[in-house]
Amino acid sequence: MKNEISLNEISLKDSVVKSSPHPFALLVSGDKNKKNAMGISWFTLVSMKPGKMVFAISQKGYSAELIDIGSFVSLCIPLISIKEQAMNCCKASGRNTDKIAEFGIELVEDNDRKAYIVKDSSVAWVLKVCEKTPVGDHNLYIADIVSCYGGESDKGLKSFEGYRRLDVL
């Protein structure tokens, strides 16, 4: 019996498109003077006790600079009501655009005033970054989950076709 693969070899980019939908969040970094929100799909919960999350972002991005300044960030699953604003956060550079102001993203401070959270989120985690490891062209961050927030809706956005569109399931 001959073992043949019935799949065709494809590019990494095409594999991301074909494997969608992916989780989607807005990563909010910075402090009261500088804030940024970027679209992110490379994140996951890695421990319940203690609560830990990992996420990966480009080493060259503005968010990486802001994380180096302050160790607290929030990871927010946006609601469909801000789908357009969330998609715009994927298209613009925070270094050149005040995405929070320009796209009308409303932020609230978490209870301990350590991070800013996207108000229109189904769930949000406040994270304290405790480790950064370079991995290729990205940094992998390990973070303690400091607090969790949830809204009334569970209809958070997902990324489809490699960030070509955002929608709910």
Contact map, one row per residue, 1 for C-alpha under 8 A:
1110000000000000000000000000000000000000000000000000000000000000000000000000000000000000000000000000000000000000000000000000000000000000000000000000000000000000000000000
1111000000000000000000000000000000000000000000000000000000000000000000000000000000000000000000000000000000000000000000000000000000000000000000000000000000000000000000000
1111100000000000000000000000000000000000000000000000000000000000000000000000000000000000000000000000000000000000000000000000000000000000000000000000000000000000000000000
0111110000000000000000000000000000000000000000000000000000000000000000000000000000000000000000000000000000000000000000000000000000000000000000000000000000000000000000000
0011111100000000000000000000000000000000000000000000000000000000000000000000000000000000000000000000000000000000000000000000000000000000000000000000000000000000000000000
0001111100000000000000000000000000000000000000000000000000000000000000000000000000000000000000000000000000000000000000000000000000000000000000000000000000000000000000000
0000111110000000000000000000000000000000000000000000000000000000000000000000000000000000000000000000000000000000000000000000000000000000000000000000000000000000000000000
0000111111000000000000000000000000000000000000000000000000000000000000000000000000000000000000000000000000000000000000000000000000000000000000000000000000000000000000000
0000001111100000000000000000000000000000000000000000000000000000000000000000000000000000000000000000000000000000000000000000000000000000000000000000000000000000000000000
0000000111110110000000000000000000000000000000000000000000000000000000000000000000000000000000000000000000000000000000000000000000000000000000000000000000000000000000000
0000000011111110000000000000000000000000000000000000000000000000000000000000000000000000000000000000000000000000000000000000000000000000000000000000000000000000000000000
0000000001111111000000000000000000000000000000000000000000000000000000000000000000000000000000000000000000000000000000000000000000000000000000000000000000000000000000000
0000000000111111100000000000000000000000000000000000000000000000000000000000000000000000000000000000000000000000000000000000000000000000000000000000000000000000010000000
0000000001111111110000000000000000000000000000000000000000000000000000000000000000000000000000000000000000000000000000000000000000000000000000000000000000000000000000000
0000000001111111111000000000000000000000000000000000000000000000000000000000000000000000000000000000000000000000000000000000000000000000000000000000000000000000000000000
0000000000011111111100000000000000000000000000000000000000000000000000000000000000000000000000000000000000000000000000000000000000000000000000000000000000000000110000000
0000000000001111111100000000000000000000000000000000000000000000000000000000000000000000000000000000000000000000000000000000000000000000000000000000000000000001110000000
0000000000000111111100000000000000000000000000000000000000000000000000000000000000000000000000000000000000000000000000000000000000000000000000000000000000000000100000000
0000000000000011111111000000000000000000000000000000000000000000000000000000000000000000000000000000000000000000000000000000000000000000000000000000000000000000100000000
0000000000000001111111000000000000000000000000000000000000000000000000000000000000000000000000000000000000000000000000000000000000000000000000000000000000000011110000000
0000000000000000001111100000000000000000000000000000000000000000000000000000000000000000000000000000000000000000000000000000000000000000000000000000000000000111100000000
0000000000000000001111110000000000000000100000000000000000000000000000000000000000000000000000000000000000000000000000000000000000000000000000000000000000000111000000000
0000000000000000000011111000000000000000110000000000000000000000000000000000000000000000000000000000000000000000000000000000000000000000000000000000000000001110000000000
0000000000000000000001111100000000000011100000000000000000000000000000000000110000000000000000000000000000000000000000000000000000000000000000000000000000001110000000000
0000000000000000000000111110000000000011100000000000000000000000000000000011110000000000000000000000000000000000000000000000000000000000000000000000000000001000000000000
0000000000000000000000011111000000001111000000000000000000000000000000000011110000000100000000000000000000000000000001000000000000000000000000000000000000000000000000000
0000000000000000000000001111100000011111000000000000000000000000000000001111000000000000000000000000000000000000000000000000000000000000000000000000000000000000000000000
0000000000000000000000000111110000111100000000000000000000000000000000001111000000000000000000000000000000000000001111000000000000000000000000000000000000000000000000000
0000000000000000000000000011111000111000000000000000000000000010011000011100000000000000000000000000000000000000001100000000000000000000000000000000000000000000000000000
0000000000000000000000000001111111110000000000000000000000000010011011011000000000000000000000000000000000000000001000000000000000000000000000000000000000000000000000000
0000000000000000000000000000111111100000000000000000000000000000000001000000000000000000000000000000000000000000001100000000000000000000000000000000000000000000000000000
0000000000000000000000000000011111100000000000000000000000000000000000000000000000000000000000000000000000000000000000000000000000000000000000000000000000000000000000000
0000000000000000000000000000011111100000000000000000000000000000000000000000000000000000000000000000000000000000000000000000000000000000000000000000000000000000000000000
0000000000000000000000000000011111110000000000000000000000000000010000000000000000000000000000000000000000000000000000000000000000000000000000000000000000000000000000000
0000000000000000000000000001111111111000000000000000000000000000010000000000000000000000000000000101000000000000000000000000000000000000000000000000000000000000000000000
0000000000000000000000000011110001111100000000000000000000000110000000000000000000000000000001000111000000000000000000000000000000000000000000000000000000000000000000000
0000000000000000000000000111100000111110000000000000000000000010000000000000000000000000100001000011000000000000000000000000000000000000000000000000000000000000000000000
0000000000000000000000000111000000011111000000000000000000000010000000000000000000000000110001000000000000000000000000000000000000000000000000000000000000000000000000000
0000000000000000000000011110000000001111100000000000000000000000000000000000000000000110110000000000000000000000000000000000000000000000000000000000000000000000000000000
0000000000000000000000011110000000000111111000000000000010000000000000000000000000000000000000000000000000000000000000000000000000000000000000000000000000000000000000000
0000000000000000000001111000000000000011111000000000000000000000000000000000000000000000000000000000000000000000000000000000000000000000000000000000000000000010000000000
0000000000000000000000100000000000000001111100000000001110000000000000000000000000000000000000000000000000000000000000000000000000000000000000000000000000000000000000000
0000000000000000000000000000000000000001111110000000111100000000000000000000000000000000000000000000000000000000000000000000000000000000000000000000000000000000000000000
0000000000000000000000000000000000000000011111000000111000000000000000000000000000000000000000000000000000000000000000000000000000000000000000000000000000000000000000000
0000000000000000000000000000000000000000001111110011110000000000000000000000000000000000000000000000000000000000000000000000000000000000000000000000000000000000000000000
0000000000000000000000000000000000000000000111110011110000000000000000000000000000000000000000000000000000000000000000000000000000000000000000000000000000000000000000000
0000000000000000000000000000000000000000000011111111100000000000000000000000000000000000000000000000000000000000000000000000000000000000000000000000000000000000000000000
0000000000000000000000000000000000000000000011111111000000000000000000000000000000000000000000000000000000000000000000000000000000000000000000000000000000000000000000000
0000000000000000000000000000000000000000000000111111000000000000000000000000000000000000000000000000000000000000000000000000000000000000000000000000000000000000000000000
0000000000000000000000000000000000000000000000111111000000000000000000000000000000000000000000000000000000000000000000000000000000000000000000010000000000000000000000000
0000000000000000000000000000000000000000000011111111100000000000000000000000000000000000000000000000000000000000000000000000000000000000000000011100000000000000000000000
0000000000000000000000000000000000000000000011111111110000000000000000000000000000000000000000000000000000000000000000000000000000000000000001111000000000000000000000000
0000000000000000000000000000000000000000001111100011111000000000000000000000000000000000000000000000000000000000000000000000001000000000000001111000000000000000000000000
0000000000000000000000000000000000000000001111000001111100000000000000000000000000000000000000000000000000000000000000000000000000000000000111100000000000000000000000000
0000000000000000000000000000000000000000011100000000111110000000000000000000000000000000000000000000000000000000000000000000000000000000000111000000000000000000000000000
0000000000000000000000000000000000000000011000000000011111000000000000000000000000000000000000000000000000000000000000000000000000000000011110000000000000000000000000000
0000000000000000000000000000000000000001010000000000001111101011000000000000000000000000000000000000000000000000000000000000000000000000011100000000000000000000000000000
0000000000000000000000000000000000000000000000000000000111111001000000000000000000000000000000000000000000000000000000000000000000000000111000000000000000000000000000000
0000000000000000000000000000000000000000000000000000000011111001000000000000000000000000000000000000000000000000000000000000000000000100111000000000000000000000000000000
0000000000000000000000000000000000000000000000000000000001111101000000000000000000000000000000000000000000000000000000000000000000000000000000000000000000000000000000000
0000000000000000000000000000000000000000000000000000000011111111100000000000000000000000000010100000000000000000000000000000000000000000000000000000000000000000000000000
0000000000000000000000000000000000010000000000000000000000011111110000000000000000000000000011100000000000000000000000000000000000000000000000000000000000000000000000000
0000000000000000000000000000110000011100000000000000000010001111111000000000000000000000000001000000000000000000000000000000000000000000000000000000000000000000000000000
0000000000000000000000000000000000000000000000000000000011111111111100000000000000000000000000000000000000000000000000000000000000000000000000000000000000000000000000000
0000000000000000000000000000000000000000000000000000000000001111111110000000000000000000000000000000000000000000000000000000000000000000000000000000000000000000000000000
0000000000000000000000000000110001100000000000000000000000000111111111000000000000000000000000000000000000000000000000000000000000000000000000000000000000000000000000000
0000000000000000000000000000110000000000000000000000000000000011111111111000000000000000000000000000000000000000000000000000000010000000000000000000000000000000000000000
0000000000000000000000000000000000000000000000000000000000000001111111100000000000000000000000000000000000000000000000000000000000000000000000000000000000000000000000000
0000000000000000000000000000010000000000000000000000000000000000111111100000000000000000000000000000000000000000000000000000000000000000000000000000000000000000000000000
0000000000000000000000000000011000000000000000000000000000000000011111110000000000000000000000000000000000000000000000000000000000000000000000000000000000000000000000000
0000000000000000000000000000000000000000000000000000000000000000001111111000000000000000000000000000000000000000000000000000000111000000000000000000000000000000000000000
0000000000000000000000000000110000000000000000000000000000000000001001111100000000000000000000000000000000000000011000000000011110000000000000000000000000000000000000000
0000000000000000000000000011110000000000000000000000000000000000001000111110000000000000000000000000000000000000001100000000011110000000000000000000000000000000000000000
0000000000000000000000000011100000000000000000000000000000000000000000011111000000000000000000000000000000000000001110000001111000000000000000000000000000000000000000000
0000000000000000000000001111000000000000000000000000000000000000000000001111100000000000000000000000000000000000000010000001111000000000000000000000000000000000000000000
0000000000000000000000001111000000000000000000000000000000000000000000000111110000000000000000000000000000000000000011001111100000000000000000000000000000000000000000000
0000000000000000000000011100000000000000000000000000000000000000000000000011111000000000000000000000000000000000000000001111000000000000000000000000000000011000000000000
0000000000000000000000011100000000000000000000000000000000000000000000000001111101100100000000000000000000000000000001011110000000000000000000000000000000011000000000000
0000000000000000000000000000000000000000000000000000000000000000000000000000111111100000000000000000000000000000000000011100000000000000000000000000000010111000000000000
0000000000000000000000000000000000000000000000000000000000000000000000000000011111100000000000000000000000000000000000000000000000000000000000000000000000111000000000110
0000000000000000000000000000000000000000000000000000000000000000000000000000001111100000000000000000000000000000000000010000000000000000000000000000000000000000000000000
0000000000000000000000000000000000000000000000000000000000000000000000000000011111111100000000000000000010000000000000010000000000000000000000000000000000000000000000000
0000000000000000000000000000000000000000000000000000000000000000000000000000011111111110000000000000000000000000000000000000000000000000000000000000000000001000000001100
0000000000000000000000000000000000000000000000000000000000000000000000000000000001111111000000000000000000000000000000000000000000000000000000000000000000000000000000000
0000000000000000000000000000000000000000000000000000000000000000000000000000000001111111100000000000001110000000000000000000000000000000000000000000000000000000000000000
0000000000000000000000000100000000000010000000000000000000000000000000000000010001111111110000000000000000000000000000000000000000000000000000000000000000000000000000000
0000000000000000000000000000000000000010000000000000000000000000000000000000000000111111111000000000000000000000000000000000000000000000000000000000000000000000000011000
0000000000000000000000000000000000000000000000000000000000000000000000000000000000011111111100000000001000000000000000000000000000000000000000000000000000000000000000000
0000000000000000000000000000000000001110000000000000000000000000000000000000000000001111111110000010001000000000000000000000000000000000000000000000000000000000000000000
0000000000000000000000000000000000000110000000000000000000000000000000000000000000000111111100000000000000000000000000000000000000000000000000000000000000000000001000000
0000000000000000000000000000000000000000000000000000000000000000000000000000000000000011111110000000000000000000000000000000000000000000000000000000000000000000000000000
0000000000000000000000000000000000000000000000000000000000000000000000000000000000000001111111011010000000000000000000000000000000000000000000000000000000000000000000000
0000000000000000000000000000000000000000000000000000000000001100000000000000000000000000101111111000000000000000000000000000000000000000000000000000000000000000000000000
0000000000000000000000000000000000011100000000000000000000000110000000000000000000000000000111111110000000000000000000000000000000000000000000000000000000000000000000000
0000000000000000000000000000000000000000000000000000000000001100000000000000000000000000000011111100000000000000000000000000000000000000000000000000000000000000000000000
0000000000000000000000000000000000000000000000000000000000000000000000000000000000000000000111111100000000000000000000000000000000000000000000000000000000000000000000000
0000000000000000000000000000000000000000000000000000000000000000000000000000000000000000000111111110010000000000000000000000000000000000000000000000000000000000000000000
0000000000000000000000000000000000110000000000000000000000000000000000000000000000000000000001111111110000000000000000000000000000000000000000000000000000000000000000000
0000000000000000000000000000000000011000000000000000000000000000000000000000000000000000100101001111111110000000000000000000000000000000000000000000000000000000000000000
0000000000000000000000000000000000111000000000000000000000000000000000000000000000000000000000000111111111000000000000000000000000000000000000000000000000000000000000000
0000000000000000000000000000000000000000000000000000000000000000000000000000000000000000000000000111111110000000000000000000000000000000000000000000000000000000000000000
0000000000000000000000000000000000000000000000000000000000000000000000000000000000000000000000001111111100000000000000000000000000000000000000000000000000000000000000000
0000000000000000000000000000000000000000000000000000000000000000000000000000000000001001100000000011111110000000000000000000000000000000000000000000000000000000000000000
0000000000000000000000000000000000000000000000000000000000000000000000000000000000001000000000000011111111000000000000000000000000000000000000000000000000000000000000000
0000000000000000000000000000000000000000000000000000000000000000000000000000000001001000000000000011101111100000000001100000000000000000000000000000000000000000000000000
0000000000000000000000000000000000000000000000000000000000000000000000000000000000000000000000000001000111110000000001110000000000000000000000000000000000000000000000000
0000000000000000000000000000000000000000000000000000000000000000000000000000000000000000000000000000000011111000000111100000000000000000000000000000000000000000000000000
0000000000000000000000000000000000000000000000000000000000000000000000000000000000000000000000000000000001111100000111100000000000000000000000000000000000000000000000000
0000000000000000000000000000000000000000000000000000000000000000000000000000000000000000000000000000000000111111111110000000000000000000000000000000000000000000000000000
0000000000000000000000000000000000000000000000000000000000000000000000000000000000000000000000000000000000011111111110000000010000000000000000000000000000000000000000000
0000000000000000000000000000000000000000000000000000000000000000000000000000000000000000000000000000000000001111110000000000000000000000000000000000000000000000000000000
0000000000000000000000000000000000000000000000000000000000000000000000000000000000000000000000000000000000001111111000000000000000000000000000000000000000000000000000000
0000000000000000000000000000000000000000000000000000000000000000000000000000000000000000000000000000000000001111111100000000000000000000000000000000000000000000000000000
0000000000000000000000000000000000000000000000000000000000000000000000010000000000000000000000000000000000001111111100000000000000000000000000000000000000000000000000000
0000000000000000000000000001111000000000000000000000000000000000000000011100000000000000000000000000000000001101111110000000010000000000000000000000000000000000000000000
0000000000000000000000000001101000000000000000000000000000000000000000001100000000000000000000000000000000111100111111000000000000000000000000000000000000000000000000000
0000000000000000000000000001000000000000000000000000000000000000000000000111000000000000000000000000000000111100001111100001010000000000000000000000000000000000000000000
0000000000000000000000000101000000000000000000000000000000000000000000000001010000000000000000000000000011110000000111111001000000000000000000000000000000000000000000000
0000000000000000000000000000000000000000000000000000000000000000000000000000000000000000000000000000000011110000000011111000000000000000000000000000000000000000000000000
0000000000000000000000000000000000000000000000000000000000000000000000000000011011000000000000000000000001000000000001111100000000000000000000000000000000000000000000000
0000000000000000000000000000000000000000000000000000000000000000000000000001111000000000000000000000000000000000000001111111000000000000000000000000011000010000000000000
0000000000000000000000000000000000000000000000000000000000000000000000000001111000000000000000000000000000000000000000011111000000000000000000000000011111110000000000000
0000000000000000000000000000000000000000000000000000000000000000000000000001110000000000000000000000000000000000000000001111100000000000000000000001111001010000000000000
0000000000000000000000000000000000000000000000000000000000000000000000000111100000000000000000000000000000000000000011001111110000000000000000000001110000000000000000000
0000000000000000000000000000000000000000000000000000000000000000000000000111000000000000000000000000000000000000000000000011111000000000000000001111100000000000000000000
0000000000000000000000000000000000000000000000000000000000000000000000011110000000000000000000000000000000000100001010000001111100000000000000001111000000000000000000000
0000000000000000000000000000000000000000000000000000100000000000000000011110000000000000000000000000000000000000000000000000111110000000000000111110000000000000000000000
0000000000000000000000000000000000000000000000000000000000000000000000111000000000000000000000000000000000000000000000000000011111000000000000111100000000000000000000000
0000000000000000000000000000000000000000000000000000000000000000001000111000000000000000000000000000000000000000000000000000001111110000000011110000000000000000000000000
0000000000000000000000000000000000000000000000000000000000000000000000100000000000000000000000000000000000000000000000000000000111110000000011110000000000000000000000000
0000000000000000000000000000000000000000000000000000000000000000000000000000000000000000000000000000000000000000000000000000000011111000000011100000000000000000000000000
0000000000000000000000000000000000000000000000000000000000000000000000000000000000000000000000000000000000000000000000000000000011111100001111000000000000000000000000000
0000000000000000000000000000000000000000000000000000000000000000000000000000000000000000000000000000000000000000000000000000000000111110001110000000000000000000000000000
0000000000000000000000000000000000000000000000000000000000100000000000000000000000000000000000000000000000000000000000000000000000011111111100000000000000000000000000000
0000000000000000000000000000000000000000000000000000000000000000000000000000000000000000000000000000000000000000000000000000000000001111111100000000000000000000000000000
0000000000000000000000000000000000000000000000000000000000000000000000000000000000000000000000000000000000000000000000000000000000000111111000000000000000000000000000000
0000000000000000000000000000000000000000000000000000000001100000000000000000000000000000000000000000000000000000000000000000000000000111111000000000000000000000000000000
0000000000000000000000000000000000000000000000000000000111100000000000000000000000000000000000000000000000000000000000000000000000000111111100000000000000000000000000000
0000000000000000000000000000000000000000000000000000000111100000000000000000000000000000000000000000000000000000000000000000000000011111111110000000000000000000000000000
0000000000000000000000000000000000000000000000000000011110000000000000000000000000000000000000000000000000000000000000000000000000011110011111000000000000000000000000000
0000000000000000000000000000000000000000000000000000011100000000000000000000000000000000000000000000000000000000000000000000000011111000001111100000000000000000000000000
0000000000000000000000000000000000000000000000000001111000000000000000000000000000000000000000000000000000000000000000000000000011110000000111110000000000000000000000000
0000000000000000000000000000000000000000000000000001110000000000000000000000000000000000000000000000000000000000000000000000001111100000000011111000000000000000000000000
0000000000000000000000000000000000000000000000000111100000000000000000000000000000000000000000000000000000000000000000000000001111000000000001111100000000000000000000000
0000000000000000000000000000000000000000000000000011100000000000000000000000000000000000000000000000000000000000000000000000111100000000000000111111000000000000000000000
0000000000000000000000000000000000000000000000000010000000000000000000000000000000000000000000000000000000000000000000000000111100000000000000011111000000000000000000000
0000000000000000000000000000000000000000000000000000000000000000000000000000000000000000000000000000000000000000000000000000111000000000000000001111100000000000000000000
0000000000000000000000000000000000000000000000000000000000000000000000000000000000000000000000000000000000000000000000000011110000000000000000001111110000000000000000000
0000000000000000000000000000000000000000000000000000000000000000000000000000000000000000000000000000000000000000000000000011100000000000000000000011111000000000000000000
0000000000000000000000000000000000000000000000000000000000000000000000000000000000000000000000000000000000000000000000001111000000000000000000000001111100000000000000000
0000000000000000000000000000000000000000000000000000000000000000000000000000000000000000000000000000000000000000000000001110000000000000000000000000111111000000000000000
0000000000000000000000000000000000000000000000000000000000000000000000000000000000000000000000000000000000000000000000000100000000000000000000000000011111000000000000000
0000000000000000000000000000000000000000000000000000000000000000000000000000001000000000000000000000000000000000000000000100000000000000000000000000001111110000000000000
0000000000000000000000000000000000000000000000000000000000000000000000000000000000000000000000000000000000000000000000000110000000000000000000000000001111110000000000000
0000000000000000000000000000000000000000000000000000000000000000000000000000001100000000000000000000000000000000000000000100000000000000000000000000000011111000000000011
0000000000000000000000000000000000000000000000000000000000000000000000000000111100000000000000000000000000000000000000001110000000000000000000000000000011111100000000010
0000000000000000000000111000000000000000000000000000000000000000000000000000111100100000000000000000000000000000000000000000000000000000000000000000000000111110000001111
0000000000000000000011110000000000000000000000000000000000000000000000000000000000000000000000000000000000000000000000000000000000000000000000000000000000011111000001111
0000000000000000000111110000000000000000100000000000000000000000000000000000000000000000000000000000000000000000000000000000000000000000000000000000000000001111111111100
0000000000000000100111000000000000000000000000000000000000000000000000000000000000000000000000000000000000000000000000000000000000000000000000000000000000000111111111100
0000000000000001111110000000000000000000000000000000000000000000000000000000000000000000000000000000000000000000000000000000000000000000000000000000000000000011111110000
0000000000001001100100000000000000000000000000000000000000000000000000000000000000000000000000000000000000000000000000000000000000000000000000000000000000000011111110000
0000000000000000000000000000000000000000000000000000000000000000000000000000000000000000010000000000000000000000000000000000000000000000000000000000000000000011111111000
0000000000000000000000000000000000000000000000000000000000000000000000000000000000000000000000000000000000000000000000000000000000000000000000000000000000000011111111000
0000000000000000000000000000000000000000000000000000000000000000000000000000000000000010000000000000000000000000000000000000000000000000000000000000000000000011111111100
0000000000000000000000000000000000000000000000000000000000000000000000000000000000100010000000000000000000000000000000000000000000000000000000000000000000001111001111110
0000000000000000000000000000000000000000000000000000000000000000000000000000000100100000000000000000000000000000000000000000000000000000000000000000000000001111000011111
0000000000000000000000000000000000000000000000000000000000000000000000000000000100000000000000000000000000000000000000000000000000000000000000000000000000111100000001111
0000000000000000000000000000000000000000000000000000000000000000000000000000000000000000000000000000000000000000000000000000000000000000000000000000000000101100000000111
